[in-house]
Amino acid sequence: MPEPFARVFGHLPRYPGSVLFVTGLNLLLARHLHPDTLQRLEGRSLRIHVADAGLRFDYTWRDGAFRAARHDGAGPDLTFRADAWDFHRLLQRREDPDTLFFSRRLVIEGDTELGLMVKNTLDSIDMAVFQPRAVLRGLAQALQQRLAPRGARVIS
């Protein structure tokens, strides 16, 4: 991340960014997670830290959805920290999380068992859900559901 951008991003307040981040998680990822995984995530505090951009996204899974959180005091149960390029490579499946971890480009801090469960869950998800067509399809479905009258059947 170029230094001027990192300085600007580093001064942005965390909470609004976390709201945008969880909106994306709810639209793209939540429906692909196994109910057992969601049960184990219930109430746990998580953070994605994009180190070179100075961004932190704090969130939790509660009451059937990812929700933005504020982990200022005690800190999150689990933090994944890497540079933006490394997160991009992970999402594109062009880099293995274990390789990044052992080369210290991906840092996982906090609850080890929770970290392993999250990592294995992400490894098992077809990353095609993050491709532009899938993203647009997810947005269209969410918009259709939101605009549909109560009790109406939404076509997918």
LINGIDA-V589194 format. One record per residue. N is the residue number from 0. RES is the residue in one letter. SS is DSSP state (2 for helix, 1 for strand, 0 for the rest). PHI is phi in radians with two decimals (* if undefined). Layout:
n=N res=RES ss=SS phi=PHI
n=N res=RES ss=SS phi=PHI
This chain:
n=0 res=M ss=0 phi=*
n=1 res=P ss=0 phi=-1.03
n=2 res=E ss=2 phi=-0.93
n=3 res=P ss=2 phi=-1.06
n=4 res=F ss=2 phi=-1.18
n=5 res=A ss=2 phi=-1.06
n=6 res=R ss=2 phi=-1.08
n=7 res=V ss=2 phi=-1.15
n=8 res=F ss=2 phi=-1.07
n=9 res=G ss=2 phi=-1.13
n=10 res=H ss=0 phi=-1.69
n=11 res=L ss=0 phi=-1.25
n=12 res=P ss=0 phi=-1.15
n=13 res=R ss=2 phi=-1.21
n=14 res=Y ss=2 phi=-1.07
n=15 res=P ss=2 phi=-1.04
n=16 res=G ss=2 phi=-1.11
n=17 res=S ss=2 phi=-1.15
n=18 res=V ss=2 phi=-1.10
n=19 res=L ss=2 phi=-1.11
n=20 res=F ss=2 phi=-1.07
n=21 res=V ss=2 phi=-1.23
n=22 res=T ss=2 phi=-1.06
n=23 res=G ss=2 phi=-1.11
n=24 res=L ss=2 phi=-1.05
n=25 res=N ss=2 phi=-1.17
n=26 res=L ss=2 phi=-1.28
n=27 res=L ss=2 phi=-1.78
n=28 res=L ss=2 phi=-1.89
n=29 res=A ss=2 phi=-0.94
n=30 res=R ss=2 phi=-1.24
n=31 res=H ss=2 phi=-1.67
n=32 res=L ss=0 phi=-1.61
n=33 res=H ss=0 phi=-1.20
n=34 res=P ss=2 phi=-0.95
n=35 res=D ss=2 phi=-1.11
n=36 res=T ss=2 phi=-1.11
n=37 res=L ss=2 phi=-1.12
n=38 res=Q ss=2 phi=-1.12
n=39 res=R ss=2 phi=-1.25
n=40 res=L ss=2 phi=-1.47
n=41 res=E ss=1 phi=-0.88
n=42 res=G ss=0 phi=1.34
n=43 res=R ss=0 phi=-1.45
n=44 res=S ss=1 phi=-1.69
n=45 res=L ss=1 phi=-2.25
n=46 res=R ss=1 phi=-2.49
n=47 res=I ss=1 phi=-1.86
n=48 res=H ss=1 phi=-2.03
n=49 res=V ss=1 phi=-1.59
n=50 res=A ss=2 phi=-1.05
n=51 res=D ss=2 phi=-1.25
n=52 res=A ss=2 phi=-1.71
n=53 res=G ss=0 phi=1.20
n=54 res=L ss=1 phi=-1.73
n=55 res=R ss=1 phi=-2.35
n=56 res=F ss=1 phi=-1.98
n=57 res=D ss=1 phi=-1.79
n=58 res=Y ss=1 phi=-2.73
n=59 res=T ss=1 phi=-2.60
n=60 res=W ss=1 phi=-1.86
n=61 res=R ss=1 phi=-2.62
n=62 res=D ss=0 phi=0.94
n=63 res=G ss=0 phi=1.45
n=64 res=A ss=1 phi=-2.76
n=65 res=F ss=1 phi=-1.27
n=66 res=R ss=1 phi=-2.34
n=67 res=A ss=1 phi=-1.12
n=68 res=A ss=0 phi=-2.40
n=69 res=R ss=0 phi=-2.14
n=70 res=H ss=0 phi=-1.87
n=71 res=D ss=0 phi=-1.14
n=72 res=G ss=0 phi=-1.30
n=73 res=A ss=0 phi=-1.34
n=74 res=G ss=0 phi=1.51
n=75 res=P ss=0 phi=-1.35
n=76 res=D ss=0 phi=-1.21
n=77 res=L ss=1 phi=-2.59
n=78 res=T ss=1 phi=-2.24
n=79 res=F ss=1 phi=-1.89
n=80 res=R ss=1 phi=-2.20
n=81 res=A ss=1 phi=-2.82
n=82 res=D ss=0 phi=-1.40
n=83 res=A ss=2 phi=-0.98
n=84 res=W ss=2 phi=-1.09
n=85 res=D ss=2 phi=-1.18
n=86 res=F ss=2 phi=-1.09
n=87 res=H ss=2 phi=-1.04
n=88 res=R ss=2 phi=-1.10
n=89 res=L ss=2 phi=-1.11
n=90 res=L ss=2 phi=-1.12
n=91 res=Q ss=0 phi=-1.46
n=92 res=R ss=0 phi=1.05
n=93 res=R ss=0 phi=-1.67
n=94 res=E ss=0 phi=-2.46
n=95 res=D ss=0 phi=-1.52
n=96 res=P ss=2 phi=-1.05
n=97 res=D ss=2 phi=-1.15
n=98 res=T ss=2 phi=-1.08
n=99 res=L ss=2 phi=-1.11
n=100 res=F ss=2 phi=-1.11
n=101 res=F ss=2 phi=-1.26
n=102 res=S ss=0 phi=-1.62
n=103 res=R ss=0 phi=1.12
n=104 res=R ss=0 phi=-1.64
n=105 res=L ss=0 phi=-2.14
n=106 res=V ss=1 phi=-1.95
n=107 res=I ss=1 phi=-2.05
n=108 res=E ss=1 phi=-2.11
n=109 res=G ss=1 phi=1.97
n=110 res=D ss=0 phi=-1.15
n=111 res=T ss=2 phi=-1.07
n=112 res=E ss=2 phi=-1.10
n=113 res=L ss=2 phi=-1.10
n=114 res=G ss=2 phi=-1.06
n=115 res=L ss=2 phi=-1.15
n=116 res=M ss=2 phi=-1.11
n=117 res=V ss=2 phi=-1.13
n=118 res=K ss=2 phi=-1.06
n=119 res=N ss=2 phi=-1.14
n=120 res=T ss=2 phi=-1.11
n=121 res=L ss=2 phi=-1.13
n=122 res=D ss=2 phi=-1.09
n=123 res=S ss=2 phi=-1.50
n=124 res=I ss=0 phi=-1.53
n=125 res=D ss=0 phi=-1.22
n=126 res=M ss=2 phi=-1.22
n=127 res=A ss=2 phi=-1.08
n=128 res=V ss=2 phi=-1.13
n=129 res=F ss=2 phi=-1.73
n=130 res=Q ss=0 phi=-1.30
n=131 res=P ss=2 phi=-0.90
n=132 res=R ss=2 phi=-1.09
n=133 res=A ss=2 phi=-1.16
n=134 res=V ss=2 phi=-1.10
n=135 res=L ss=2 phi=-1.11
n=136 res=R ss=2 phi=-1.09
n=137 res=G ss=2 phi=-1.09
n=138 res=L ss=2 phi=-1.13
n=139 res=A ss=2 phi=-1.11
n=140 res=Q ss=2 phi=-1.13
n=141 res=A ss=2 phi=-1.12
n=142 res=L ss=2 phi=-1.14
n=143 res=Q ss=2 phi=-1.07
n=144 res=Q ss=2 phi=-1.14
n=145 res=R ss=2 phi=-1.20
n=146 res=L ss=2 phi=-1.54
n=147 res=A ss=0 phi=-1.22
n=148 res=P ss=0 phi=-1.08
n=149 res=R ss=0 phi=-0.96
n=150 res=G ss=0 phi=1.46
n=151 res=A ss=0 phi=-1.30
n=152 res=R ss=0 phi=-1.48
n=153 res=V ss=0 phi=-1.67
n=154 res=I ss=0 phi=-1.51
n=155 res=S ss=0 phi=-2.06
